[in-house]
Amino acid sequence: MEEERLEMMLGSYGGKVSVLEWETESGAAEETMLLWGIQQPTLSKQNAFVSHSSLQLLLDACGHSLSILQSPSSLGKPGVTGAVMWDSGVVLGKFLEHAVDLGILVLQGKKVVELGSGCGLVGCIAALLGAQVILTDLPDRLRLLKKNVESNLRHGVRGSAAVKELTWGDDPDNDLIEPPPDYVF
């Protein structure tokens, strides 16, 4: 007998997900291991989309050719990760573009606050997709972030982008939280 699948909406994403139930906790662990094994993560190449040693990353998104500057020499400083692009940023940016193209996510006119924006790729893509984006990071990351936002969002932007300092643990500026953002990345 085939098991009945329960599908539901998850969060504001709008896509359906299947709800899985097990009689024991080990079922979830077994499913996770199965998915992990199928994807062959040990064969995955780290930094498949980016190069931490290059000074820039070129990427097409939303009909624009983006040039994201990096600071590879800063990567050696303890605690500094926002100086270079990471695969996760490329994947999230392309996911946003794809979800908007499919009509399952609407960013047009939405307030987005991006925490730890780093080089700014995700925030730039969100602005190109129509969001009113506030990109945030630590004080020592803002120069590179501002340069990337200014150079990539000159023309054809459906939304807007502003760069703000935000140190986690400090009280945020009022414009970050009032009105509350529609999305926090």
C-alpha positions in Angstrom: 0.0 0.0 0.0 1.4 3.4 -1.0 2.0 5.8 1.8 -0.1 9.0 1.6 2.0 12.2 1.3 1.0 15.3 3.1 2.0 18.5 1.4 1.9 21.9 3.0 3.2 25.5 2.4 6.3 26.4 4.4 6.9 30.0 5.5 6.6 32.8 3.0 8.4 30.9 0.2 5.1 29.6 -1.3 6.5 26.3 -2.5 4.9 23.1 -1.3 7.0 20.7 0.8 6.2 17.1 1.8 5.8 16.4 5.5 7.5 13.2 6.5 6.5 11.3 9.6 8.3 8.4 11.3 7.4 6.2 14.2 10.9 6.5 15.5 13.5 9.2 15.6 15.9 7.0 13.6 13.7 7.3 10.5 14.6 11.0 10.1 18.3 10.2 10.5 18.0 7.3 8.0 16.3 9.6 5.4 18.9 12.3 6.0 21.8 9.8 5.5 20.1 8.5 2.4 19.8 12.0 0.9 23.3 12.8 1.9 24.6 9.6 0.2 22.6 10.1 -3.0 24.0 13.6 -3.4 27.6 12.3 -3.0 28.8 15.3 -1.0 32.3 13.9 -0.8 32.5 14.4 -4.6 31.4 18.0 -4.3 34.0 20.6 -5.0 34.4 23.4 -2.5 34.1 26.8 -4.1 32.7 25.4 -7.3 31.3 28.9 -8.3 33.9 31.2 -6.8 37.6 31.7 -6.4 38.8 33.2 -3.2 42.1 34.2 -4.8 40.7 36.4 -7.6 40.0 40.1 -7.2 36.5 39.8 -8.8 33.7 37.5 -9.5 31.8 37.9 -12.8 28.2 36.7 -12.7 25.1 37.1 -14.9 21.9 37.7 -12.9 18.6 39.3 -13.7 19.7 40.3 -17.2 22.8 42.1 -15.9 26.5 41.3 -15.8 27.6 41.8 -12.3 31.2 42.3 -11.3 31.7 41.6 -7.6 35.0 42.8 -6.2 36.8 40.8 -3.6 39.6 41.4 -1.2 41.4 38.0 -1.0 44.2 39.5 1.2 41.7 40.2 3.9 40.7 36.5 4.2 43.8 35.7 6.3 42.6 38.0 9.1 40.9 36.1 12.0 37.1 36.3 11.8 37.0 38.0 8.4 34.7 36.1 5.9 33.0 39.0 4.2 36.0 39.9 2.0 35.3 37.2 -0.6 32.4 35.5 -2.2 31.2 32.1 -1.1 29.2 29.4 -3.1 26.3 29.9 -0.7 25.9 33.5 -1.8 25.9 32.6 -5.5 23.3 29.8 -4.8 21.0 32.0 -2.8 21.2 34.8 -5.4 20.3 32.4 -8.2 17.6 30.8 -6.1 16.0 34.3 -5.6 16.2 35.0 -9.3 14.6 31.6 -10.2 11.9 31.9 -7.5 10.9 35.3 -8.7 10.9 34.2 -12.4 8.6 31.3 -11.5 6.3 33.6 -9.6 6.6 31.8 -6.3 8.4 34.7 -4.6 7.6 38.4 -4.9 10.4 40.8 -4.0 9.0 43.9 -5.9 8.4 46.6 -3.3 9.3 44.4 -0.4 11.7 45.6 2.4 14.7 43.3 2.7 17.4 43.5 5.3 20.5 41.4 4.6 22.6 40.6 7.6 26.4 40.1 7.0 26.2 41.1 3.4 29.9 40.6 2.7 30.6 41.5 -0.9 26.9 42.2 -1.5 25.9 39.8 -4.3 22.6 38.6 -2.7 21.5 42.2 -1.8 22.3 43.4 -5.3 20.3 40.6 -6.9 17.4 41.3 -4.5 17.5 45.0 -5.6 17.5 44.1 -9.2 14.4 42.0 -8.5 12.6 45.0 -7.1 13.3 44.8 -3.4 14.1 47.8 -1.2 17.3 46.3 0.3 19.3 47.4 3.3 22.7 45.6 3.1 24.5 45.4 6.5 27.9 44.4 7.7 30.6 45.3 10.1 32.4 48.7 9.8 35.6 47.3 8.3 33.5 45.5 5.5 31.5 48.6 4.4 34.0 50.1 1.9 34.1 47.0 -0.3 30.3 46.5 0.1 29.5 50.1 -0.9 31.8 49.9 -3.9 30.1 46.7 -5.1 26.6 48.1 -4.6 27.4 51.4 -6.4 29.2 49.8 -9.4 26.5 47.1 -10.0 23.3 49.0 -9.4 23.7 52.0 -11.6 21.2 51.1 -14.3 18.0 49.0 -14.7 17.4 48.6 -11.0 13.8 47.8 -10.2 14.3 48.3 -6.4 16.9 50.2 -4.3 19.9 49.4 -2.1 21.4 51.2 0.9 24.4 50.1 2.9 24.4 50.4 6.7 26.7 49.4 9.5 25.4 46.7 11.8 27.4 45.0 14.5 25.5 42.0 15.9 24.6 42.5 19.5 24.3 46.3 19.2 21.0 48.0 18.9 20.1 48.3 15.2 19.3 51.7 13.7 15.5 52.3 13.6 15.3 52.2 9.8 16.4 48.5 9.9 13.4 47.4 12.0 10.7 50.1 11.4 8.7 49.2 9.5 9.6 45.6 10.0 11.3 44.0 7.0 9.3 41.6 4.8 12.4 39.4 4.5 15.7 39.0 6.4 18.5 37.3 4.5 
